[in-house]
Amino acid sequence: MLRLLSILLVICAILLLILFGHSITVVWIAFVIALTFGAVFGFSLNSADDNAKLKKHSTETSDGSTQSSQSERILKAAMSGMREGVVVVDDSMRVIASNDASRSIFPRCETSLDSRRLSELTRNRDIYSAFEKVIGNGQPSETKVEMLDIETRVFDLRVVPLRLRDDNNSRGAIGVFFDITRIERLERVRQEFLSNVSHELRTPLTAILAFVETLEDGALEDPENNRRFLGIIRKNAERMRNLIDDILDLSAIEGGNVFVESAPVRLREMVQEISTALSSRATERGVTIINEVDEVTVVFADPRRLEQMLTNLIDNGLKFNKQGGTVTVRHSLHDKDRILITDTGDGIDHEHAVRIFERFYRIDRARSRDMGGTGLGLAIVKHLARLHGGEVSVQSTIGEGSTFIIDLPRATDIDEPKPEPISVPASDTSVSTI
């Protein structure tokens, strides 16, 4: 509007100049005023437009800076929260960026890894070669590396090329360390388990096949030996069945498919029922089972699983005892309910005691197999005790015997309704060999 007004003033000044040329002073004064007015307001409007444009550009720049800052914060938070170690190096193999998790990978460096050469952080040739190879050929690389510290850690290292600037001569590499220590350990356990299972099944199966062939070759008509051979076949078949049962049971427990339903249990009655079920084995081996649990003792546990634990431990005490020895069951009250099963066997060396609850671990493999053990009974006891929120341990003295201890949470420590104490009928008692 102001521009239009200034233009009109200029036009009017020109008309006045034509009509009233004699009064040129007045006309020229009007013309100058019109030009000045137009120039001033035209500049003002142009300045306003320019200011608006500058303000818009400033806002865009500010928004860009805000977005860039936000992206940096997100990236920093993501890197800091990663469990995987991330290390970025330049073409001189010097670390230019890293996250917090990478510090635990290189124990020799207590401070930030940045600005330090990779050779200062580790002497592991596999790590150095992986980064060097990627920087050299520009191709991604993946390798498995082992870091020796207090314990060996295994990493899956993946390195990819990184162009640090627009020119092709400025190369770097970014490496991500994935900790696969636990996966590797589980894989070893799986392989050992399969190897042990195969070996444990092969032994009785070989015996069964050998005696079947002997019977087929004519021993079936031999009245003095045929029943003995059949007895050996039956014994090995039962051993295979027990092994399979224990494998399935242990697999269900470790897989989280077994749940305990704790209730008050009269411990003395349960121990007496188990003793009755194992009495023939005790007589055969010349061992006496002594029940020293008080009549009023009540523990809080799953009746079926507690019976399984006690049966395994008492039977174990029978098998590895001396002629004329004893297996004594007692109860003591501490911060937990403690059940003690003590035998008078040969005892266990400390080096074996710390591993005795492992799957398929045996002190004397030949003796254990001869007595029908599967090598899984104590592992099952350990897992069942932990399912109850308790623990199992062993104390042993060479030449005097061993005491297996089951610690269970007391009923007063568990906020659940407490029904009347129960015990398992003797007819339900089953024996799982160790």
C-alpha positions as CSV (number, residue, x, y, z in Angstrom):
1,M,0.0,0.0,0.0
2,L,2.8,2.4,0.9
3,R,4.6,1.6,-2.4
4,L,1.4,2.4,-4.3
5,L,1.0,5.7,-2.5
6,S,4.6,6.7,-3.3
7,I,4.1,5.9,-7.0
8,L,0.9,8.0,-7.1
9,L,2.8,11.0,-5.5
10,V,5.5,10.7,-8.2
11,I,2.8,10.7,-11.0
12,C,1.1,13.7,-9.4
13,A,4.4,15.5,-9.3
14,I,5.0,14.9,-13.0
15,L,1.5,16.2,-13.9
16,L,2.1,19.3,-11.8
17,L,5.4,19.8,-13.6
18,I,3.6,19.7,-17.0
19,L,0.6,21.9,-16.0
20,F,2.4,24.4,-13.8
21,G,5.9,24.6,-15.3
22,H,6.2,28.2,-14.0
23,S,6.1,27.1,-10.4
24,I,8.9,24.7,-10.8
25,T,10.2,25.1,-7.3
26,V,7.0,23.7,-5.7
27,V,6.8,20.9,-8.2
28,W,10.3,19.8,-7.7
29,I,9.8,19.9,-3.9
30,A,6.8,17.6,-4.3
31,F,8.7,15.3,-6.6
32,V,11.6,15.0,-4.2
33,I,9.3,14.3,-1.3
34,A,7.5,11.6,-3.3
35,L,10.8,9.9,-4.2
36,T,12.1,10.1,-0.7
37,F,8.8,8.7,0.7
38,G,8.8,5.8,-1.8
39,A,12.5,5.0,-1.2
40,V,12.2,5.0,2.5
41,F,9.1,2.9,2.7
42,G,10.2,0.7,-0.2
43,F,13.5,0.0,1.6
44,S,11.5,-0.6,4.8
45,L,9.4,-3.2,3.1
46,N,12.4,-4.8,1.4
47,S,14.2,-4.8,4.8
48,A,11.1,-6.5,6.3
49,D,11.1,-9.1,3.6
50,D,14.8,-9.7,4.0
51,N,14.4,-9.9,7.8
52,A,11.6,-12.4,7.4
53,K,13.8,-14.5,5.1
54,L,16.8,-14.3,7.5
55,K,14.6,-15.2,10.4
56,K,13.2,-18.2,8.4
57,H,16.8,-19.3,7.5
58,S,17.9,-18.9,11.1
59,T,14.9,-21.0,12.3
60,E,15.8,-23.7,9.8
61,T,19.4,-23.6,10.9
62,S,18.3,-23.8,14.5
63,D,16.0,-26.7,13.7
64,G,18.8,-28.5,11.9
65,S,21.1,-28.0,14.8
66,T,18.4,-29.2,17.2
67,Q,17.8,-32.3,15.1
68,S,21.5,-33.0,14.8
69,S,21.9,-32.6,18.6
70,Q,19.0,-34.9,19.2
71,S,20.4,-37.5,16.9
72,E,23.7,-37.4,18.7
73,R,22.0,-37.9,22.0
74,I,20.0,-40.8,20.7
75,L,23.2,-42.4,19.2
76,K,25.1,-41.9,22.5
77,A,22.3,-43.4,24.6
78,A,22.1,-46.4,22.2
79,M,25.8,-47.0,22.3
80,S,26.0,-46.7,26.1
81,G,23.1,-49.0,26.6
82,M,24.5,-51.8,24.3
83,R,25.8,-54.9,26.0
84,E,28.0,-55.5,22.9
85,G,31.4,-53.8,22.8
86,V,31.8,-51.3,19.9
87,V,35.2,-50.1,18.8
88,V,36.0,-47.7,15.9
89,V,39.5,-47.4,14.5
90,D,41.1,-45.2,11.8
91,D,43.6,-46.3,9.1
92,S,46.5,-46.1,11.6
93,M,44.7,-48.6,13.9
94,R,44.1,-46.0,16.5
95,V,40.7,-46.0,18.4
96,I,38.7,-42.9,17.6
97,A,35.4,-44.0,19.3
98,S,34.2,-46.7,21.7
99,N,31.3,-47.4,24.1
100,D,31.3,-48.3,27.7
101,A,30.9,-52.1,27.2
102,S,34.1,-52.3,25.2
103,R,36.2,-51.5,28.3
104,S,35.4,-54.8,29.9
105,I,36.7,-56.6,26.8
106,F,40.1,-55.0,27.2
107,P,41.0,-55.4,30.9
108,R,44.5,-53.9,30.5
109,C,42.8,-50.5,29.9
110,E,41.2,-49.0,32.9
111,T,40.3,-45.7,31.3
112,S,38.7,-44.7,27.9
113,L,40.0,-46.6,24.9
114,D,39.8,-43.5,22.7
115,S,43.0,-42.2,21.1
116,R,44.9,-45.4,21.9
117,R,46.4,-47.8,19.4
118,L,44.7,-51.2,19.2
119,S,48.1,-52.9,19.9
120,E,48.2,-51.1,23.2
121,L,44.8,-52.6,24.2
122,T,45.4,-56.2,23.4
123,R,48.0,-58.7,22.2
124,N,45.3,-60.9,20.6
125,R,46.5,-61.4,17.0
126,D,43.0,-62.4,15.8
127,I,41.5,-59.0,16.8
128,Y,44.3,-57.0,15.3
129,S,44.2,-59.0,12.1
130,A,40.4,-58.7,11.7
131,F,40.6,-54.8,11.8
132,E,43.7,-54.7,9.7
133,K,42.2,-56.9,7.0
134,V,39.0,-54.8,6.7
135,I,40.9,-51.5,6.5
136,G,43.1,-53.1,3.8
137,N,40.6,-54.6,1.5
138,G,37.4,-52.8,2.5
139,Q,35.5,-56.1,2.9
140,P,33.5,-57.1,6.1
141,S,35.1,-59.8,8.3
142,E,33.8,-62.1,11.0
143,T,35.9,-64.2,13.4
144,K,35.7,-65.9,16.8
145,V,38.2,-64.7,19.4
146,E,39.0,-65.8,22.9
147,M,40.1,-63.3,25.6
148,L,42.1,-64.7,28.5
149,D,41.3,-62.9,31.8
150,I,40.3,-64.3,35.2
151,E,38.1,-66.7,33.1
152,T,38.2,-67.3,29.3
153,R,35.6,-65.2,27.4
154,V,34.6,-65.9,23.8
155,F,33.5,-63.3,21.4
156,D,32.0,-63.3,17.9
157,L,33.8,-60.2,16.4
158,R,32.2,-58.6,13.3
159,V,34.2,-55.8,11.6
160,V,32.9,-53.7,8.7
161,P,34.7,-50.9,6.7
162,L,34.0,-47.3,7.5
163,R,34.8,-44.3,5.3
164,L,35.7,-41.5,7.7
165,R,35.7,-38.7,5.1
166,D,34.6,-38.2,1.5
167,D,38.0,-39.1,0.0
168,N,38.7,-42.7,-0.5
169,N,42.1,-42.6,1.2
170,S,40.6,-42.0,4.6
171,R,39.5,-45.5,5.8
172,G,38.6,-46.9,9.1
173,A,36.7,-49.9,10.6
174,I,34.0,-50.5,13.1
175,G,34.0,-53.7,15.2
176,V,31.2,-55.1,17.3
177,F,32.1,-57.8,19.9
178,F,29.2,-60.2,20.7
179,D,29.8,-62.1,23.9
180,I,29.1,-65.8,23.2
181,T,30.8,-67.3,26.2
182,R,27.6,-68.7,27.7
183,I,26.5,-70.1,24.3
184,E,29.9,-71.8,23.9
185,R,29.7,-73.2,27.4
186,L,26.1,-74.5,26.8
187,E,27.3,-76.1,23.6
188,R,30.1,-77.9,25.4
189,V,27.7,-79.1,28.0
190,R,25.3,-80.4,25.3
191,Q,28.1,-82.2,23.5
192,E,29.3,-83.8,26.8
193,F,25.8,-84.8,27.7
194,L,25.2,-86.5,24.3
195,S,28.5,-88.2,24.6
196,N,27.8,-89.5,28.1
197,V,24.3,-90.6,27.2
198,S,25.6,-92.5,24.2
199,H,28.2,-94.2,26.3
200,E,25.8,-95.0,29.1
201,L,23.3,-96.6,26.7
202,R,25.9,-98.4,24.7
203,T,27.3,-100.4,27.6
204,P,24.1,-102.2,28.7
205,L,22.9,-102.5,25.1
206,T,26.1,-104.2,24.1
207,A,25.7,-106.7,27.1
208,I,22.1,-107.4,26.1
209,L,23.0,-108.1,22.4
210,A,25.9,-110.3,23.5
211,F,23.8,-112.5,25.7
212,V,20.9,-112.7,23.2
213,E,23.4,-114.0,20.6
214,T,24.8,-116.5,23.1
215,L,21.3,-117.8,23.8
216,E,20.5,-118.0,20.0
217,D,23.7,-119.9,19.5
218,G,22.5,-122.8,21.7
219,A,22.8,-121.5,25.3
220,L,19.0,-121.4,25.4
221,E,19.0,-125.2,25.8
222,D,21.6,-125.0,28.5
223,P,19.6,-125.3,31.8
224,E,22.5,-124.3,33.9
225,N,23.2,-120.9,32.3
226,N,20.1,-119.8,30.3
227,R,18.3,-118.3,33.3
228,R,21.5,-116.6,34.4
229,F,21.9,-115.1,31.0
230,L,18.3,-113.9,31.0
231,G,18.8,-112.4,34.4
232,I,21.8,-110.4,33.1
233,I,19.7,-109.2,30.1
234,R,16.9,-108.1,32.5
235,K,19.4,-106.2,34.7
236,N,20.8,-104.3,31.8
237,A,17.4,-103.6,30.3
238,E,16.3,-102.1,33.7
239,R,19.5,-100.1,33.8
240,M,18.6,-98.6,30.4
241,R,15.1,-97.9,31.5
242,N,16.3,-96.1,34.7
243,L,18.7,-94.1,32.7
244,I,16.0,-92.9,30.2
245,D,13.7,-92.1,33.1
246,D,16.3,-90.0,34.8
247,I,17.2,-88.2,31.6
248,L,13.6,-87.3,31.0
249,D,13.1,-86.3,34.6
250,L,16.3,-84.1,34.6
251,S,15.4,-82.6,31.2
252,A,11.9,-81.6,32.5
253,I,13.4,-80.0,35.6
254,E,16.1,-78.1,33.8
255,G,13.5,-77.0,31.1
256,G,11.3,-75.4,33.8
257,N,8.5,-77.9,33.2
258,V,8.5,-79.2,36.8
259,F,6.8,-77.2,39.5
260,V,6.7,-77.8,43.2
261,E,3.6,-77.6,45.3
262,S,4.8,-77.2,48.8
263,A,2.8,-78.4,51.8
264,P,3.6,-79.5,55.4
265,V,5.0,-83.0,55.4
266,R,5.6,-85.3,58.5
267,L,9.2,-86.1,57.8
268,R,9.6,-89.1,60.1
269,E,6.7,-90.9,58.5
270,M,8.1,-90.3,55.0
271,V,11.6,-91.5,56.0
272,Q,10.0,-94.7,57.5
273,E,8.1,-95.4,54.3
274,I,11.2,-95.0,52.2
275,S,13.2,-97.2,54.5
276,T,10.5,-99.9,54.1
277,A,10.7,-99.6,50.3
278,L,14.5,-100.0,50.4
279,S,14.7,-102.6,53.1
280,S,15.4,-105.5,50.7
281,R,18.4,-103.6,49.2
282,A,19.6,-102.7,52.7
283,T,19.4,-106.4,53.7
284,E,21.2,-107.5,50.5
285,R,24.1,-105.1,51.2
286,G,24.2,-105.6,54.9
287,V,23.4,-102.0,55.7
288,T,21.0,-100.7,58.4
289,I,18.8,-97.6,57.8
290,I,18.4,-95.6,61.0
291,N,15.6,-93.0,61.3
292,E,16.4,-90.4,64.0
293,V,13.8,-87.8,62.9
294,D,11.5,-86.7,65.7
295,E,7.8,-87.7,65.6
296,V,6.7,-84.0,65.6
297,T,9.0,-82.8,62.8
298,V,7.2,-81.2,60.0
299,V,8.9,-79.7,56.9
300,F,7.4,-77.6,54.1
301,A,8.0,-79.2,50.7
302,D,6.4,-80.9,47.7
303,P,5.8,-84.4,49.1
304,R,6.5,-86.2,45.9
305,R,9.7,-84.3,45.1
306,L,11.0,-84.5,48.7
307,E,10.4,-88.3,48.6
308,Q,12.4,-88.4,45.4
309,M,15.3,-86.5,46.9
310,L,15.4,-88.6,50.1
311,T,15.1,-91.9,48.1
312,N,18.0,-91.0,45.9
313,L,20.3,-90.0,48.8
314,I,19.4,-93.0,51.1
315,D,19.8,-95.4,48.2
316,N,23.1,-93.8,47.4
317,G,24.2,-94.3,51.0
318,L,23.3,-98.0,50.7
319,K,25.2,-98.6,47.5
320,F,28.5,-96.9,48.6
321,N,28.6,-98.2,52.1
322,K,30.6,-100.9,54.0
323,Q,29.3,-104.3,55.0
324,G,27.6,-103.8,58.4
325,G,27.4,-100.0,57.9
326,T,24.6,-97.6,58.5
327,V,22.6,-94.9,56.8
328,T,21.2,-92.4,59.3
329,V,18.6,-89.8,58.6
330,R,18.4,-86.8,61.0
331,H,16.7,-83.3,61.1
332,S,18.0,-80.1,62.6
333,L,16.5,-76.7,62.8
334,H,18.5,-73.6,61.8
335,D,17.5,-70.7,59.7
336,K,16.3,-73.4,57.4
337,D,15.0,-77.0,57.8
338,R,18.0,-79.2,57.5
339,I,17.8,-82.9,56.6
340,L,21.0,-84.9,57.0
341,I,21.7,-88.3,55.4
342,T,24.9,-89.8,56.8
343,D,26.5,-93.0,55.6
344,T,29.5,-94.9,57.0
345,G,31.2,-95.5,53.6
346,D,34.7,-94.7,52.4
347,G,34.2,-91.0,52.1
348,I,34.7,-88.6,49.2
349,D,37.9,-86.7,48.3
350,H,37.5,-82.9,48.2
351,E,38.3,-82.8,44.5
352,H,35.4,-85.1,43.8
353,A,33.0,-83.5,46.4
354,V,33.0,-80.2,44.5
355,R,31.8,-81.9,41.3
356,I,29.7,-84.7,42.6
357,F,26.4,-83.0,41.8
358,E,27.3,-82.7,38.1
359,R,25.5,-84.8,35.5
360,F,27.2,-88.2,34.9
361,Y,30.0,-87.4,37.3
362,R,31.2,-90.6,39.0
363,I,34.1,-91.2,41.4
364,D,34.4,-94.8,40.5
365,R,32.6,-95.4,37.2
366,A,32.9,-99.2,37.1
367,R,31.6,-99.6,40.7
368,S,28.7,-97.2,40.1
369,R,27.6,-99.0,36.9
370,D,27.8,-102.4,38.7
371,M,25.5,-101.1,41.3
372,G,23.0,-99.8,38.8
373,G,23.7,-96.1,39.0
374,T,22.9,-93.7,36.1
375,G,25.1,-90.8,37.3
376,L,22.1,-88.5,37.3
377,G,20.6,-89.0,40.7
378,L,22.6,-86.3,42.6
379,A,22.1,-83.8,39.7
380,I,18.3,-84.4,40.1
381,V,18.5,-83.8,43.9
382,K,20.4,-80.6,43.3
383,H,17.8,-79.2,40.9
384,L,14.8,-80.3,43.0
385,A,16.3,-78.7,46.1
386,R,16.8,-75.4,44.2
387,L,13.2,-75.6,42.9
388,H,12.2,-75.5,46.6
389,G,14.3,-72.4,47.2
390,G,16.8,-74.6,49.1
391,E,20.2,-76.2,48.4
392,V,22.0,-79.5,48.7
393,S,25.6,-80.0,49.8
394,V,28.0,-82.7,51.0
395,Q,30.5,-83.0,53.9
396,S,32.8,-86.0,53.9
397,T,35.8,-87.5,55.7
398,I,37.9,-90.1,54.0
399,G,37.6,-93.4,55.8
400,E,34.6,-92.3,57.9
401,G,31.8,-91.6,55.5
402,S,29.7,-88.7,54.0
403,T,26.8,-86.5,55.0
404,F,24.5,-85.1,52.4
405,I,22.6,-82.1,53.6
406,I,19.3,-80.8,52.2
407,D,18.4,-77.2,53.3
408,L,14.8,-76.2,52.8
409,P,13.0,-72.9,53.6
410,R,11.1,-73.1,56.8
411,A,7.3,-73.0,56.7
412,T,7.3,-69.7,58.7
413,D,9.3,-68.1,55.8
414,I,6.7,-68.9,53.2
415,D,3.6,-66.8,53.1
416,E,1.2,-69.5,51.9
417,P,-1.8,-71.2,53.6
418,K,-0.6,-74.2,55.5
419,P,-2.9,-77.3,55.3
420,E,-2.7,-80.3,57.6
421,P,0.7,-82.2,57.4
422,I,0.7,-85.1,55.0
423,S,3.0,-87.9,54.0
424,V,3.3,-90.1,50.9
425,P,1.8,-93.6,51.1
426,A,4.3,-96.3,51.0
427,S,2.8,-97.7,47.8
428,D,3.8,-94.5,45.9
429,T,7.4,-94.7,46.9
430,S,9.7,-95.1,43.9
431,V,13.5,-95.5,43.7
432,S,15.6,-93.5,41.2
433,T,19.1,-94.9,41.1
434,I,22.1,-92.6,41.3
